[in-house]
């Protein structure tokens, strides 16, 4: 009964739509992924391939980054409406600072993971030949 209620609630659809949008943006920010991230079915919200745990983790971080973008924009809009003085008196000012810090940290972590993933999944023959050419 609860499942029926939740599935009919428009909030679920809105959340799913937002998550799909965040996923699409995360995929764009992960162009060096060895798996074909375009091989997915949006209607079932599944990839048609098996992703590694590392690929899933990177996408999750990038989706968190995408979540933070509109949150920051909403708070900036609120600050414009309230004015700086009134905005600073509310907890929203601290919330904005925390979300910005979160966004920066998540993006930094995601970049680190993407670089690490790129090195981990690189063709060893190419890496070897590049190292030798640098020596000579």
C-alpha positions as CSV (number, residue, x, y, z in Angstrom):
1,X,0.0,0.0,0.0
2,X,2.8,2.4,0.9
3,X,4.6,1.5,-2.3
4,X,1.5,2.3,-4.3
5,X,1.2,5.7,-2.7
6,X,4.9,6.5,-3.2
7,X,4.9,5.4,-6.8
8,X,1.9,7.7,-7.6
9,X,3.5,10.7,-5.8
10,X,4.7,13.3,-8.3
11,X,7.8,13.9,-6.1
12,X,9.2,10.6,-7.1
13,X,8.9,11.4,-10.8
14,X,10.5,14.8,-10.2
15,X,13.4,13.3,-8.2
16,X,14.0,10.6,-10.9
17,X,14.0,13.3,-13.6
18,X,16.5,15.3,-11.7
19,X,18.7,12.3,-11.1
20,X,18.6,11.4,-14.8
21,X,19.6,14.9,-15.6
22,X,22.5,14.7,-13.1
23,X,23.5,11.4,-14.6
24,X,23.6,12.8,-18.1
25,X,25.8,15.7,-17.0
26,X,28.0,13.3,-15.0
27,X,28.5,11.2,-18.1
28,X,29.6,14.2,-20.1
29,X,32.2,15.0,-17.5
30,X,33.6,11.5,-17.7
31,X,34.7,11.2,-21.3
32,X,37.6,8.9,-20.7
33,X,35.5,6.1,-19.3
34,X,36.4,2.8,-20.9
35,X,32.8,1.6,-20.7
36,X,30.3,3.1,-23.2
37,X,28.2,5.2,-20.9
38,X,25.8,6.0,-23.7
39,X,24.8,2.3,-23.7
40,X,21.8,2.8,-21.4
41,X,18.1,2.7,-21.3
42,X,16.5,5.7,-19.8
43,X,13.0,4.2,-19.5
44,X,14.4,1.5,-17.2
45,X,17.1,3.7,-15.7
46,X,19.8,1.0,-16.3
47,X,23.0,0.7,-18.2
48,X,23.1,-2.1,-20.7
49,X,26.6,-2.9,-19.7
50,X,28.3,-3.8,-16.5
51,X,30.1,-0.8,-14.9
52,X,33.0,-1.3,-12.6
53,X,32.7,-0.2,-8.9
54,X,35.2,2.6,-9.7
55,X,33.2,3.9,-12.7
56,X,30.0,3.9,-10.5
57,X,31.9,5.8,-7.8
58,X,33.1,8.4,-10.2
59,X,29.6,8.9,-11.6
60,X,28.2,9.2,-8.1
61,X,30.7,11.9,-7.2
62,X,30.0,13.8,-10.5
63,X,26.2,13.5,-9.8
64,X,26.7,15.0,-6.4
65,X,28.6,17.9,-8.1
66,X,25.7,18.4,-10.5
67,X,23.2,18.4,-7.5
68,X,25.2,21.2,-5.8
69,X,25.0,23.5,-8.8
70,X,21.3,24.4,-8.7
71,X,21.3,24.4,-4.9
72,X,24.0,27.1,-4.9
73,X,22.1,29.1,-7.6
74,X,18.8,28.9,-5.5
75,X,20.6,30.2,-2.5
76,X,22.3,33.0,-4.5
77,X,18.8,34.0,-5.8
78,X,17.5,34.0,-2.2
79,X,20.4,36.3,-1.2
80,X,19.4,38.7,-4.0
81,X,15.8,38.7,-2.9
82,X,16.6,39.2,0.8
83,X,19.6,41.4,0.4
84,X,23.1,40.7,1.9
85,X,22.3,42.0,5.4
86,X,19.2,40.0,5.9
87,X,20.7,36.9,4.2
88,X,23.6,36.9,6.5
89,X,21.3,36.9,9.5
90,X,19.7,33.6,8.3
91,X,21.2,30.2,8.5
92,X,21.0,30.2,4.7
93,X,24.3,32.1,4.5
94,X,26.1,29.3,6.3
95,X,24.2,26.7,4.2
96,X,25.5,28.4,1.0
97,X,29.0,28.3,2.4
98,X,28.7,24.6,3.2
99,X,27.2,23.7,-0.1
100,X,30.0,25.6,-2.0
101,X,32.6,23.8,0.1
102,X,30.9,20.5,-0.6
103,X,30.7,21.1,-4.3
104,X,34.4,22.0,-4.5
105,X,35.5,19.0,-2.4
106,X,33.3,16.6,-4.4
107,X,34.6,18.0,-7.7
108,X,38.2,17.8,-6.5
109,X,37.7,14.2,-5.4
110,X,36.0,13.3,-8.7
111,X,38.9,14.8,-10.7
112,X,41.3,12.7,-8.6
113,X,39.4,9.6,-9.2
114,X,39.1,10.2,-13.0
115,X,42.9,10.7,-13.2
116,X,43.5,7.6,-11.1
117,X,41.0,5.7,-13.2
118,X,42.7,6.9,-16.5
119,X,46.1,5.7,-15.3
120,X,44.7,2.4,-13.9
121,X,42.9,1.6,-17.2
122,X,45.6,2.8,-19.6
123,X,47.1,0.4,-22.0
124,X,50.5,-0.6,-20.4
125,X,52.1,-0.9,-23.9
126,X,51.3,2.7,-24.6
127,X,52.4,3.9,-21.2
128,X,55.7,1.9,-21.6
129,X,56.4,3.4,-25.1
130,X,55.7,6.9,-23.9
131,X,58.1,6.5,-21.0
132,X,60.8,5.2,-23.3
133,X,60.4,8.0,-25.8
134,X,60.7,10.5,-22.9
135,X,64.1,9.1,-22.1
136,X,65.6,9.3,-25.5
